[in-house]
Each structure stands twice: as structure tokens, then as C-alpha cells.
Amino acid sequence: MPALQLTAAESRLLELLRRQRALTASEAARLLALSVPTVTAQLRSLVNAGLVRADSYAESSGGRRPLRYTFQPRAALAVGVAVWPGTLQVLTCDLDLVTLHSCSFALPAPLSAQRLRRAVAHGVERELAWLAQSQSTAAADPIGVGVSLPGVVDTERGVLVVAPNLFMSDVSLSEFGLPLAALFENEANAAALGETYCRPRPRGESLAFVSVSHGVGVGIVFDGRLHHGASWRAGEFGHVAIPGGRRRCNCGRSGCWEQYASQTALLRRVRGRGAARMERFVQALNANSAAADNSLERYLDHFSLGLQNVVSCLDPDEIVIGGAVSAIGERLSEGLRLRLSVAPMVSPAPLIRLSRLGLQASALGAAALHLRRLFE
């Protein structure tokens, strides 16, 4: 699919239509404080690009009935990839970040940079093959692939600087050789981007997305933009030590938050591994198992210690919890709210909620790296 080239004014109009879903030219002109002829010309351009459809007439107070222009979410697709220790998640989504297809693959062990590149390329090729055979999608081809990685990603130099849980460092991202235009991002940053893409925040507000799976990372959004830091390490709270922490971490330090708040740490408490074990743990919680309840309470105690650091350092308007542990549900967010409400120096606590994107947050956010460019 050729790249969709929009002007800044057309992108602004498309973003308005994405939020409003359908508007007449006069309604859009009023909301954008532009003339009707100017907006009408922009709408024609969006119709020609297939991003908007003029297919119905609005009510009229007199005279000719105006056309109503409708946003077309299937006009552009993107592929999102999330790399996790041991697992590769691949999906295709539309402009609403609605997943059309997804699949997961086991990553080879031991994992090298070359094996990782091959696995990602294979996963993307499999997804493109499904798209080529599927009759359920629109005629649009993917405009690109986004890849999220659990580590420090320098997007300017195109380097995975370090990924402790993949046991990798200094991996060139330009050598992945993917069949689509590729963009790369840290997994927590990607998840934060996906969350704000689906629900743009008011100007000036901030969000911290705490991604908890094999490790813990925090994606930081200030005033609608990701904050990467001078060396792309912003949000690495998972490798900040918590009080009383002594366990050795893959990064080389001891006492890191993720050694006590990750999915791995939780399942270590219940002596289980993998997604199936998490499912069993959630089932035990729902069955009011005393052992599961006790494990969760101790886990939340450690989780809240690191979360206090996030609040003290960032003071965000909202904290979103995502990743594998979000399967626990509201007991997770409620337990954290309770602990922060009585913690010194962090009360009143910011709003804490679970991600709307579920276990696909990082992969969907990776796809949004491409999709968001149509609206900027």
C-alpha cells in the first residue's frame, strides 16, 4: 500500500472524524473554526484516500441536504509485534486499534539476536500471509509493522541498547529485514502509546503505564507525548531497588522492583510458571482460596512499594496497569489504591486503573506507531 501523505490540516480533520465518527462539512468547519469550502476540500482529499466515506445525508433545516462524512477505520491497517522472553505475539489491527487477527509463537532457546530477527520476520510473514488469504478485512494493506521490545530502545540510532530479560545488548534494529516499513519501541512505551491513542488525554495531563509481565517497565506520557529521557532509559523503574529487596536481578543489580512485582515473581510465590499457571492462580482467587489470597496480598505489598516511587518521581494524573498480571482484574487495582492511600508522601494517590487494551497492549501500541502518523 503506498504511503498515505496527508497535510497537517487533513490530519487534524481526520483526528476529529476519528473521535466524532461522522460529521457534515459545516459541523467540522464549526468545530475546527475553518470555512466550509476549506473543510470541504480537505474532506474530498480524505475521501479520495479512502479514509472517509460520504455515503449518507444529514438532516436539513431547509434547502439541500448536506452530505455526512464517516470515518473508515479499515482504510488502513498495521501489524504489531510484541517480543517477550520465550514468546512472540503478532497481530493486525485497524485505525481504531481493533484486532483483526492475532497469533503467538514460542521463541527459540537459547535466544540470540540472529534468532530473534528470524523469529520476528517469520511472525510478520505469517501475518501477511493470513491477510492475503482473509476475506474479512477491507482492501487495505498494512502501512507498516511496529515492534515492541522489553528493554532500552534507542529509536534514533536504531539499537536495542540492553534487554536484561532477553540477555541481549547492542542489537542493531536495522538488520531485522522486515517486509514492511518497521518502527521499534520499548514495550511499556508502546503500551502507553496505545492507551493514549485510544483515549487521548486533555492537554497538560500525564499518564504512567506500568507494564507487568516477565519484567516491569513504565511508559511515561506527558502532554500527549512519550518521554524517553536523554539516554532512552526513562521509565526503567523495574530496575530501581525497593526497601528490603535482596534478590539478584538479570540486570546485575540486587533488590530490583521487578524481582518482586513481575508476573515471574508472583508465580514464584505460587510455584508455577507460564500463562497457564497464571490462569490457575486467577481461578484460585475467584474460588476464594486462602493460599491464593495470601500470595496476592504479599505480592501487592511489594508492588505498592515500587509504585510509590513512580508516584513520587512522576506525580502522574493517572496510572494504568497492564501486562500479564492485569488478568487478576479489579482486585489488583483496588489493592494498589488501598495501599497508596495510606502511604506517606503519595496520598492522595492518582487514579489507578487497568488497561483497556488487555494483554495486547504492547503489540497494539507498536502498531499505533504507524497509525498515529495519520493523525499528527
ROBAVEX-795744 format. One record per residue (C-alpha): residue number from 1; residue in one letter; chain; x, y, z. Coordinates in nm, 3 decimals. Each point is the difference from the previous one (the first is absolute). Layout:
N
NUM,A,A,X,Y,Z
...
***
This chain:
376
1,M,A,0.000,0.000,0.000
2,P,A,0.151,0.336,-0.094
3,A,A,0.070,0.234,0.291
4,L,A,-0.293,0.221,0.088
5,Q,A,0.123,0.359,-0.014
6,L,A,-0.225,0.247,0.178
7,T,A,0.044,0.366,0.072
8,A,A,-0.004,0.118,0.361
9,A,A,-0.348,0.143,-0.054
10,E,A,-0.128,-0.327,-0.147
11,S,A,0.148,-0.195,0.293
12,R,A,-0.173,0.230,0.244
13,L,A,-0.330,-0.047,-0.179
14,L,A,0.048,-0.378,-0.011
15,E,A,0.068,-0.006,0.375
16,L,A,-0.322,0.193,0.056
17,L,A,-0.192,-0.252,-0.210
18,R,A,0.165,-0.289,0.186
19,R,A,-0.139,0.138,0.325
20,Q,A,-0.339,0.114,-0.131
21,R,A,-0.041,-0.291,-0.249
22,A,A,-0.218,0.203,-0.242
23,L,A,-0.044,0.369,-0.080
24,T,A,-0.126,0.232,-0.272
25,A,A,0.236,0.254,-0.152
26,S,A,-0.172,0.282,0.186
27,E,A,0.021,-0.186,0.334
28,A,A,0.371,-0.068,-0.050
29,A,A,0.061,0.360,-0.108
30,R,A,-0.165,0.130,0.316
31,L,A,0.201,-0.231,0.227
32,L,A,0.328,0.087,-0.175
33,A,A,-0.077,0.371,-0.038
34,L,A,0.053,-0.018,-0.378
35,S,A,-0.207,0.093,-0.301
36,V,A,-0.234,-0.258,-0.152
37,P,A,0.170,0.015,-0.345
38,T,A,0.340,-0.067,0.162
39,V,A,-0.129,-0.300,0.195
40,T,A,-0.192,-0.130,-0.302
41,A,A,0.323,-0.007,-0.203
42,Q,A,0.177,-0.187,0.280
43,L,A,-0.284,-0.248,0.023
44,R,A,0.023,-0.071,-0.372
45,S,A,0.368,-0.080,0.046
46,L,A,-0.078,-0.239,0.286
47,V,A,-0.274,-0.164,-0.206
48,N,A,0.242,-0.048,-0.289
49,A,A,0.246,-0.163,0.242
50,G,A,-0.274,-0.238,0.116
51,L,A,0.024,0.120,0.361
52,V,A,-0.343,0.160,-0.002
53,R,A,-0.322,-0.091,-0.179
54,A,A,-0.281,0.233,-0.105
55,D,A,-0.291,-0.239,-0.007
56,S,A,-0.300,0.156,0.170
57,Y,A,-0.187,0.325,0.035
58,A,A,-0.051,0.186,0.324
59,E,A,-0.317,0.166,0.114
60,S,A,-0.057,0.342,-0.155
61,S,A,-0.170,0.304,0.146
62,G,A,-0.085,0.109,-0.351
63,G,A,0.149,-0.020,-0.347
64,R,A,0.237,-0.266,-0.129
65,R,A,0.078,-0.281,0.245
66,P,A,0.373,-0.007,0.085
67,L,A,0.221,-0.304,-0.036
68,R,A,0.113,-0.176,0.315
69,Y,A,0.361,-0.116,-0.003
70,T,A,0.080,-0.320,0.193
71,F,A,0.336,-0.113,0.135
72,Q,A,0.120,-0.330,-0.153
73,P,A,0.213,-0.191,0.255
74,R,A,0.081,-0.284,-0.242
75,A,A,0.153,0.242,-0.252
76,A,A,0.345,-0.064,0.146
77,L,A,0.142,-0.295,0.193
78,A,A,0.324,-0.059,0.188
79,V,A,0.181,-0.304,0.138
80,G,A,0.111,0.005,0.363
81,V,A,0.261,-0.229,0.156
82,A,A,0.075,-0.043,0.369
83,V,A,0.316,-0.185,0.097
84,W,A,-0.002,-0.166,0.343
85,P,A,0.244,-0.245,0.157
86,G,A,-0.095,-0.330,-0.161
87,T,A,-0.295,0.133,-0.202
88,L,A,-0.073,0.208,-0.308
89,Q,A,-0.343,0.161,-0.040
90,V,A,-0.109,0.122,-0.346
91,L,A,-0.324,0.170,-0.101
92,T,A,-0.166,0.217,-0.262
93,C,A,-0.223,0.291,0.098
94,D,A,-0.190,0.285,-0.163
95,L,A,-0.008,0.373,0.065
96,D,A,-0.214,-0.055,0.311
97,L,A,0.258,-0.245,0.137
98,V,A,-0.255,-0.277,-0.041
99,T,A,0.182,-0.332,-0.038
100,L,A,-0.092,-0.182,-0.320
101,H,A,0.229,-0.297,0.053
102,S,A,0.265,-0.106,0.250
103,C,A,0.228,-0.293,0.068
104,S,A,0.288,-0.092,0.228
105,F,A,0.319,-0.197,-0.055
106,A,A,0.255,-0.151,0.232
107,L,A,0.342,0.160,-0.031
108,P,A,0.298,-0.235,-0.039
109,A,A,0.226,-0.060,0.297
110,P,A,0.268,0.102,0.052
111,L,A,-0.095,0.324,-0.173
112,S,A,0.262,0.189,-0.201
113,A,A,-0.039,0.327,-0.191
114,Q,A,0.001,-0.192,-0.327
115,R,A,-0.268,-0.242,0.120
116,L,A,-0.211,0.289,0.125
117,R,A,0.018,0.173,-0.340
118,R,A,-0.100,-0.319,-0.178
119,A,A,-0.289,-0.063,0.239
120,V,A,-0.139,0.352,-0.039
121,A,A,0.031,-0.015,-0.380
122,H,A,-0.171,-0.340,-0.002
123,G,A,-0.283,0.126,0.218
124,V,A,-0.059,0.304,-0.222
125,E,A,0.008,-0.213,-0.315
126,R,A,-0.256,-0.239,0.152
127,E,A,-0.226,0.294,0.084
128,L,A,0.029,0.141,-0.353
129,A,A,-0.085,-0.342,-0.141
130,W,A,-0.314,-0.009,0.213
131,L,A,-0.096,0.346,-0.122
132,A,A,0.050,-0.101,-0.362
133,Q,A,-0.240,-0.293,0.043
134,S,A,-0.257,0.164,0.226
135,Q,A,-0.328,0.130,-0.135
136,S,A,-0.099,0.169,0.327
137,T,A,0.206,0.316,-0.040
138,A,A,-0.028,0.297,-0.229
139,A,A,0.216,0.036,-0.306
140,A,A,0.264,0.190,0.197
141,D,A,0.349,-0.142,0.039
142,P,A,0.204,0.065,0.318
143,I,A,0.183,0.331,-0.007
144,G,A,0.278,-0.132,0.224
145,V,A,0.106,-0.221,0.289
146,G,A,0.080,0.114,0.351
147,V,A,0.213,-0.210,0.232
148,S,A,0.005,0.037,0.380
149,L,A,0.296,-0.133,0.195
150,P,A,0.054,-0.054,0.375
151,G,A,0.303,0.221,0.044
152,V,A,0.161,0.336,-0.066
153,V,A,-0.066,0.093,-0.364
154,D,A,0.187,0.290,-0.160
155,T,A,-0.236,0.084,-0.285
156,E,A,0.232,0.266,-0.144
157,R,A,0.299,-0.231,-0.045
158,G,A,-0.217,-0.306,-0.059
159,V,A,0.154,-0.208,0.277
160,L,A,-0.134,-0.227,0.273
161,V,A,0.245,0.134,0.259
162,V,A,-0.065,-0.261,0.265
163,A,A,-0.271,-0.255,0.076
164,P,A,0.087,-0.177,0.326
165,N,A,-0.282,-0.255,-0.021
166,L,A,0.098,-0.092,-0.357
167,F,A,0.370,-0.005,0.102
168,M,A,0.082,0.229,-0.293
169,S,A,0.171,0.332,-0.056
170,D,A,0.106,0.222,-0.291
171,V,A,-0.226,-0.166,-0.256
172,S,A,-0.036,0.187,-0.329
173,L,A,-0.367,0.042,-0.091
174,S,A,0.073,0.094,-0.361
175,E,A,0.105,-0.360,-0.069
176,F,A,-0.342,-0.156,0.068
177,G,A,-0.078,0.010,-0.374
178,L,A,-0.376,0.013,0.036
179,P,A,-0.227,0.006,-0.308
180,L,A,-0.172,0.322,0.115
181,A,A,0.119,0.337,0.123
182,A,A,0.099,-0.072,0.361
183,L,A,0.000,0.209,0.317
184,F,A,0.129,-0.118,0.339
185,E,A,-0.080,0.102,0.356
186,N,A,0.034,-0.111,0.360
187,E,A,-0.296,-0.221,0.098
188,A,A,-0.126,0.220,0.285
189,N,A,0.030,0.311,-0.217
190,A,A,-0.191,-0.175,-0.277
191,A,A,-0.275,-0.098,0.243
192,A,A,-0.024,0.357,0.129
193,L,A,-0.025,0.126,-0.357
194,G,A,-0.278,-0.247,-0.076
195,E,A,-0.191,0.109,0.309
196,T,A,0.017,0.370,-0.089
197,Y,A,-0.075,-0.072,-0.367
198,C,A,-0.329,-0.157,0.102
199,R,A,-0.081,0.268,0.255
200,P,A,0.187,0.326,-0.062
201,R,A,0.066,0.189,0.321
202,P,A,-0.082,0.367,0.058
203,R,A,0.285,0.239,-0.071
204,G,A,0.249,0.017,0.285
205,E,A,-0.098,-0.328,0.165
206,S,A,0.236,-0.292,0.062
207,L,A,-0.027,-0.377,0.007
208,A,A,0.227,-0.276,0.130
209,F,A,-0.059,-0.343,-0.154
210,V,A,0.141,-0.272,0.227
211,S,A,0.058,-0.306,-0.217
212,V,A,0.040,-0.316,0.206
213,S,A,0.088,-0.331,-0.162
214,H,A,0.336,-0.175,0.024
215,G,A,0.140,0.335,0.112
216,V,A,-0.134,0.340,0.098
217,G,A,0.024,0.316,-0.207
218,V,A,-0.172,0.338,0.005
219,G,A,-0.105,0.190,-0.310
220,I,A,-0.024,0.374,0.068
221,V,A,-0.225,0.237,-0.193
222,F,A,0.018,0.374,0.064
223,D,A,-0.234,0.232,-0.189
224,G,A,-0.077,-0.267,-0.260
225,R,A,0.362,-0.095,-0.071
226,L,A,0.219,-0.288,0.112
227,H,A,0.288,0.096,0.225
228,H,A,0.311,-0.203,-0.085
229,G,A,0.268,0.184,0.197
230,A,A,0.341,0.115,-0.118
231,S,A,0.130,-0.357,-0.035
232,W,A,-0.331,-0.179,-0.069
233,R,A,-0.008,-0.143,0.353
234,A,A,-0.296,0.195,0.139
235,G,A,-0.253,-0.227,0.166
236,E,A,0.240,-0.280,0.100
237,F,A,-0.154,-0.011,0.347
238,G,A,0.013,-0.378,-0.009
239,H,A,0.373,0.029,0.069
240,V,A,-0.033,0.237,0.296
241,A,A,0.057,-0.178,0.331
242,I,A,-0.282,-0.016,0.253
243,P,A,0.039,-0.002,0.379
244,G,A,0.110,-0.341,0.128
245,G,A,0.064,-0.135,-0.350
246,R,A,0.297,-0.236,-0.033
247,R,A,-0.086,-0.235,-0.283
248,R,A,0.250,0.004,-0.289
249,C,A,-0.134,0.144,-0.326
250,N,A,0.092,-0.081,-0.361
251,C,A,0.126,0.358,-0.035
252,G,A,0.281,-0.073,0.247
253,R,A,-0.142,0.191,0.295
254,S,A,-0.173,-0.130,0.310
255,G,A,-0.339,0.090,0.143
256,C,A,-0.155,0.129,-0.325
257,W,A,-0.375,0.065,0.011
258,E,A,-0.070,-0.245,-0.281
259,Q,A,0.146,-0.283,0.205
260,Y,A,-0.297,0.047,0.233
261,A,A,-0.276,0.145,-0.220
262,S,A,0.027,-0.183,-0.332
263,Q,A,-0.216,-0.290,-0.114
264,T,A,0.306,-0.217,0.053
265,A,A,0.022,0.115,0.361
266,L,A,-0.369,-0.065,0.063
267,L,A,0.012,-0.347,-0.151
268,R,A,0.314,-0.076,0.197
269,R,A,-0.211,0.052,0.309
270,V,A,-0.254,-0.256,-0.118
271,R,A,0.264,-0.229,-0.151
272,G,A,-0.130,0.016,-0.353
273,R,A,0.121,0.122,-0.335
274,G,A,-0.153,0.132,-0.320
275,A,A,-0.342,0.126,-0.104
276,A,A,-0.179,-0.323,0.094
277,R,A,0.124,0.037,0.357
278,M,A,-0.122,0.361,0.009
279,E,A,-0.339,-0.123,-0.113
280,R,A,-0.002,-0.253,0.282
281,F,A,0.100,0.267,0.249
282,V,A,-0.286,0.225,-0.113
283,Q,A,-0.239,-0.296,0.023
284,A,A,0.119,-0.064,0.355
285,L,A,-0.059,0.366,0.089
286,N,A,-0.350,-0.018,-0.141
287,A,A,-0.061,-0.314,0.205
288,N,A,0.103,0.189,0.317
289,S,A,0.308,-0.212,0.059
290,A,A,0.168,0.114,0.323
291,A,A,0.345,-0.089,-0.136
292,A,A,-0.059,0.201,-0.319
293,D,A,-0.139,0.294,0.200
294,N,A,0.306,0.000,0.225
295,S,A,0.236,-0.013,-0.301
296,L,A,-0.181,0.290,-0.164
297,E,A,0.011,0.214,0.316
298,R,A,0.375,-0.049,0.038
299,Y,A,0.050,0.068,-0.369
300,L,A,-0.201,0.324,0.021
301,D,A,0.212,0.113,0.295
302,H,A,0.314,-0.019,-0.214
303,F,A,-0.173,0.138,-0.308
304,S,A,-0.114,0.307,0.193
305,L,A,0.354,0.076,0.121
306,G,A,0.123,0.052,-0.354
307,L,A,-0.318,0.177,-0.099
308,Q,A,0.067,0.255,0.273
309,N,A,0.327,0.081,-0.180
310,V,A,-0.191,0.053,-0.324
311,V,A,-0.243,0.239,0.169
312,S,A,0.274,0.188,0.187
313,C,A,0.216,0.045,-0.310
314,L,A,-0.266,0.066,-0.265
315,D,A,-0.312,0.114,0.187
316,P,A,-0.220,-0.111,-0.294
317,D,A,-0.367,0.079,-0.042
318,E,A,-0.070,-0.367,-0.066
319,I,A,0.170,-0.337,0.041
320,V,A,-0.101,-0.281,-0.235
321,I,A,0.095,-0.359,0.084
322,G,A,0.046,-0.238,-0.292
323,G,A,0.176,-0.320,-0.096
324,A,A,-0.049,-0.357,0.113
325,V,A,-0.096,0.079,0.360
326,S,A,-0.296,0.210,-0.115
327,A,A,-0.181,-0.337,-0.028
328,I,A,-0.045,0.025,0.378
329,G,A,-0.254,0.274,-0.065
330,E,A,-0.135,0.264,0.234
331,R,A,0.147,-0.166,0.309
332,L,A,0.338,0.109,-0.132
333,S,A,-0.085,0.366,-0.056
334,E,A,-0.214,0.025,0.315
335,G,A,0.273,-0.154,0.214
336,L,A,0.254,0.249,-0.134
337,R,A,-0.237,0.295,0.053
338,L,A,-0.052,-0.105,0.360
339,R,A,0.372,-0.026,0.072
340,L,A,0.088,0.330,-0.165
341,S,A,-0.283,0.178,0.181
342,V,A,0.175,-0.057,0.334
343,A,A,0.361,0.031,-0.116
344,P,A,0.187,0.313,0.115
345,M,A,0.081,0.267,-0.261
346,V,A,-0.213,-0.154,-0.276
347,S,A,-0.350,0.061,0.131
348,P,A,-0.232,0.095,-0.156
349,A,A,0.097,-0.259,-0.259
350,P,A,-0.065,0.055,-0.371
351,L,A,-0.271,-0.191,-0.182
352,I,A,0.105,-0.366,-0.043
353,R,A,-0.174,-0.222,-0.254
354,L,A,0.059,-0.301,-0.222
355,S,A,0.088,0.038,-0.367
356,R,A,-0.285,-0.005,-0.249
357,L,A,0.225,-0.186,-0.246
358,G,A,0.047,-0.310,0.213
359,L,A,0.283,-0.239,-0.077
360,Q,A,0.048,0.151,-0.348
361,A,A,0.091,0.348,0.122
362,S,A,0.365,-0.008,-0.112
363,A,A,-0.069,-0.156,-0.340
364,L,A,-0.287,0.239,-0.069
365,G,A,0.211,0.294,0.111
366,A,A,0.276,-0.116,-0.234
367,A,A,-0.246,0.002,-0.289
368,A,A,-0.113,0.348,0.107
369,L,A,0.354,0.127,-0.063
370,H,A,-0.102,0.002,-0.368
371,L,A,-0.371,0.074,0.028
372,R,A,0.041,0.310,0.214
373,R,A,0.198,0.172,-0.275
374,L,A,-0.322,0.042,-0.197
375,F,A,-0.140,0.215,0.281
376,E,A,0.301,0.218,0.080
***
